[in-house]
Amino acid sequence: MSNYFHRPRKLSEGTRQRIRQAVDTLGFVPNDAARTLRTGVSPVIGYLAFELAGATTPEIAAAIEQRVSAEGMYMLMANDTASEQRERAYLQLFAKQQVSGVIIAPVGNVEAELARMRSFGIASVLSARRAESPAQASVSIDHVEGGRLAAAHLIEQGRKRIGFVSSSLELKQMSDRLNGALSAVHAATGVTLEVLPVPERSVEAGIACADALLRRPPAERPDALFCANDLLAIGVVQAFAANDGVRVPADIAVVGYDDIEFARSTIVPLTTVRTPQAELGTAVADLLFAEIDALASPGGGSPPRHQLEFSPELVVRASTVRQ
C-alpha cells in the first residue's frame, strides 16, 4: 500500500489497479503527516517562483512536476510576487512543513536561509540563477551571454542606437542580460545603449513602450530594441505594425528573449534568444533528488551541489533582418 501512494513505479499496472479499486471502495486517505513523523521523509517538494504567470515559468514548472510525479511525490507551488519578504515567509512555511526539498527561482539572495534549511535535512536547488556559494546547488542559464548575443547581432546588422526594454533590473537575470548587451556595445565603435524601463514584462508594457517611442522625433528614437523577454517584444512589434510611420525591421529592429511559442507567429516573426526552459526544469528536479538522496544517506553523505549552466542560442527571424 505504501508503494502505491509514494513509489507507484515499483508496482505493476495490474497491482496498481487492484489497489486503486480497494482504495476507492474503502475511501482510504493516507496520513502523510503521520508518515513524515514515522519515516522522516515528506512526499512534498516546494517550488517558489517570483512570477508564476511569466512566459517561461509554466514550461519550467511542468517539467519539474513531471519529474516529481515520476518519483511518486507532490509539488506545492508558491508565487512570492517579486517580494523578498514574501519569499522568506514561504521558505519558512516550507521549513515548518518539513518538505523534502525546495526549488526556488529567487528574487533576493536566499542562500543563507537555504543553508540553514539544509542543516536540518531540507535539500534545495536554485532555479534560473547561478548560486554564489559553492555549497549551494543551482541550475541556471548564462544570461550575460544571452544579452551579448542579442546586442552583437543588432550591431552586426548595422544598428547604432540600441534600446534595452525591461523591468525589475534588480533581478539578477535581468541585470545579467543588460550587462551582456553592454559588453557588446562597449566593444563596438559608435554604438550606444539606452535603458527603457517598463513597469512589467508584458505585451501591454511593450505596446506602451513603443507608443512612447513613437511620440519622439524619428531622429531621437533607437534604431533597435532588445527586449528582456518575448512578451515585451511582441507588444512592441504589434504597436509598430499599427503605425504607418515605423517599419520592423527597416526602421527599428526588435529582438526578444526566451523564444516562447508565439515568437515565430507574430505579424513579423521575432528574432530572439532561445533558452531551454523544459531542460532547465528537468535538470533542476534531477539535481534536487540527488541532493535529497545524499542528505538521507547513512552518515549524512555530502550532496553533490552541482552548479549547472545552460547556454542560450540566438534565433534569427524577420524582425531584425532587412529583406
N, C-alpha and C positions, 0 to 999 in steps of 0.2 A: 504493500500500500504506500509506504513512504517513497519508494522509487517512482510510483505513478505521479505523485504530486511534485516531486523535486528533481528526479532524474529520469524522465519518461523515455529517453533514448535507450536506457538499459533494458527496456521491456519490448517484447514483440508486439506487433499491431494487434494480434489476437488477444494477448494478455491485457493490453491497454483497453480494448473494447469491453472485455468481461468486467474489468474493474470499474470502468466508466458506468456500465449498466448498474452495478452494485451500488456505486456512489449515488447515482440518480435515484435508485429505489429507496435507499436508506436516508437520503437527504443529508449525507455526511458532509461536514465542513471541517477541514483541517485547522488546527490551532497553531498558527505559525509562531505566535508569541511563546507558547509552551515549547515548541521545537527549538526556538532560539535559546531559551533558558537551558534546555537539556543538552544541546549539542554545541552551543556557542556559535552556530552558523546561521545567518539570516538568509532567506531566499530572495532578498530585495537588494537591488542596485539603485542608487540615487543618481540622477542626471540633472545637472543645473546649468542653464544657459542664460546668456544676457538678452537674447531675443528669440523666443520660440517661434515667433511668426516671421522670422527672417527668411530670405530667399533660399538659403542653403541649409538652415537648421533641420527642416523636415527630412531631407535626404540623409543627413548625418544620423539623426535620431532613429530613422527607420533601419539603418544598417546596424546600429547598436542594439536596437530592440530585437532584430532577427537573431543576432549572436547571443543575446541574453536569453531569449526564448529557447534557443537550442540547448542551453545549459539547464533548462527546466526552472529558470529563475524569472524574476519580475523586475520591471523598471518603473520607478517613480520619477516623473519629470517635473521640474520646477522652473519658473521664469523669475529672475531677480529684477527684471525691468531696468537693467543697467544701473542698479543701486548697490554700492558696495556694502551698505548697511544691511540691505535685504539679503545680499549674497551671504554674508556671515551668519545671518539669522537662519538661513536654510541649511548651511553647513552644521550649525549647532543642532538643528532639528534632526538632520540625518544621523548625527552622532548619538543623540538621545535615543533614536530608533534602532541603533546598533545595526545599521545596514552593513552588508558585507563589503561594499566598496562604493566609491563616489567618482563619477566622471564630471568634470566641470570645465566649461568654456568661460573663463573668469573675466570680470570687469577689472578688479583690482589685483593686488599681489596677495594671494591667499596661501602661499607656500608654507608659512609658519603654522597656520591653522591646520593645513593638511598633514604637516609633520606631527603635530600633537595628536591628530586622529590616528595616524599610523602607529603611534606609540601604544595605543590600546587596541590595535588589531584591525583598523579600518583602512583598506587599501585605497589608493586614489591615482587618477591619471588626469593631467591637464589636456584638454582638447583644443586644438587650433591655436595653441600658444606654446612656444618652447619654454621649458622650465629654466629658471635661473640657477637653481641648486642642482648639483649632480645627484642628490638624494631623491629628487622628485621625478617620477615618470611623466613623460609627455609625448604627444603626437601633434605635430604642427605642420604648417606649410610655410615655405620660405617667401613671405610676403614682400620682403625687401627686393628679392629677385623679381617677383611679380610686378612690382611697381617700376623697376628698372626696365623690364621687358616692354611694358606699355609705353613709357616715355621714349625709350630708344626707338621703338617702331614709329612713333609720331615724328620724331626728329629725322628719321630716315626718309619719311615722306615729305620732308622739306618744311615742316611746321616750326614756327619760331616762338609763338606766344601760346603756351600751354596753360590751361586752367585745370586745377585739381579740385574736383567736386566731392565733398564728403561731410559727414557729421562726426561727432564723437572722436576727435583726434587724440583724446586721452586714452582711447583704446589702443593697445599695442598693435593689433592687427591693422588698424587704420594708419597709425603713425609710421609703421613699417612700410606700407605702400607709398606714403608720401616721401619717406626718406629714400626709398629705391628710385622713385621718379626724380628726386633732386640729384641723386648721384649721376643719372644720365644727363640731366640738364647742365650740371656743373662741368661735365666732361665735353660738352659741345660749345661751339662759339656762337654768340649772338642769340642764344635761346633763353627765354625767361619762363618762370613758372609762377602763377598766381593761385593762391588758395581761395576757393569759392565755398564758404561754409553754408551748409543747409541744416535745417532742424532735425531731419531724419533721412534715412537712406531708403526712400520710397519712390515710386513712379510720380506721385504728386509733387514731391520735393524736386524731382528732376524737371518737371514741367515748370514749376515756379522759378527755378534757377535759369532755365532757358528764356522764360519771359523777361526776367530781369536783364539778361544779356541783350535781348532784342531792344530794350529801351536805351541801350548805349549807342553812340555813333559807331558805325561799322569799323572805323579805324581803331576804336578802343576795345573791340571785342577780341577774345582769344581766337586763334585760328585752329585750335584743337582743344578738346576736353578729355581728360582722363577721369572717369567717374569711379568712385570707390566700390561700386557694385553695379550689376547689370540693371537693377530696377531703376536706379538714377539715370543710367544711360538710356534706357528705353523711354523714360519720361522726356529726356532732353530731345531725343530723335523725334518723338511724337510732336513736341511743341514746334520744333524747327520745320517739320514737314507741313504743319498747318500754316506756316508763314511763307509767303512767296518770296520774301527778301533773303532767305538763308537756305542754302542747299548743303546737304550732307552727302559726300564729304567735300564737295568743291570749295565751299566757303569755310565750313568748320568740320573737322574730322572728330569722330567720337569713339572712344574706347571704353568698354565696360570691364567688369571683373567678376569672375566665377563661372561663366558660361552656363547659365541656367537654361532650362528647356526653351524659353521664349526668346533667347538671344538671337537665334538663327531665323526666327519667323517674324521679326519686326518689319515695318514698312521699308526700312533699309537694314538688311542683315548686319548684325553687330559684331565688330571686331572686339575681342575680349580676351581676358586671361583665364584659362581653364584651370580650375582647382579640383582635385579628386576627392569630392565630398564623401561618396559612398565608401571608397577605400579608406579614407581617414576614419570614418565611423567604425568600420570593421577592425582596423588596427588598434583603435582606442579600446574597444571591447576585448580584443585578444590580449592586449597588454595588461588590462585590468585583471583578467582572470589569471594571468601569470603571476601578478602581484598577490592576488588573493591566495593562490596555491602556495606561494613561497611563505607568506605570513602564517599560514596554517600548518606548515610542515613541522615535523618534530624538531624541537630545539629552536623553533622560530627562525628558519633559514632566511638569508638575506634576499629580498626581492630583486629582480633583475634591474629595475629602474632605468630602463632604456629611454632614450630621448630620440624618437624617430622624427624625421622631417621629410615631407614630400616636396617635390619640385613642381612649380606651376609651368604652364605651357601657353604661349601666345597662339591664338586662333585668329587668323586674318580673314575678315569678310569685307563687305562693300562699304561699311561706314567710315573707312579710313583710306581706301584705295581709289584714286581718281580713275574713272573709266575712259 
